[in-house]
Amino acid sequence: MTEPGNGRADAVRLALVEQRVETVEDEMKELREIVCGMNGKLTAILVSIATAAVLLAINLVVTGFGR
C-alpha cells in the first residue's frame, strides 16, 4: 500500500506534511490548555488534602494531651 502523497509532486507532498504539522500543533495547543486547567485543580486538591492532614494532626495532638 502506498503512502498518501507518493507519486505526487514535491510541492504537493510538502503541503500535505505542513497541513499535518499544523493539525498536530493545534491539537497540542488544545492539550496544553486542558493540562494547565487540570494542574490548577490538582493543586487545589493537594492544598486541601495537606490542610486536612495538618488539622487532623493538630486534633490528634490536642485530644491526646487532653486525656
Stockholm file with secondary structure:
# STOCKHOLM 1.0

chainA/1-67         MTEPGNGRADAVRLALVEQRVETVEDEMKELREIVCGMNGKLTAILVSIATAAVLLAINLVVTGFGR
#=GR chainA/1-67 SS CCCTTTTSCHHHHHHHHHHHHHHHHHHHHHHHHHHHHHHHHHHHHHHHHHHHHHHHHHHHHHHHHHC
#=GC SS_cons        CCCTTTTSCHHHHHHHHHHHHHHHHHHHHHHHHHHHHHHHHHHHHHHHHHHHHHHHHHHHHHHHHHC
//
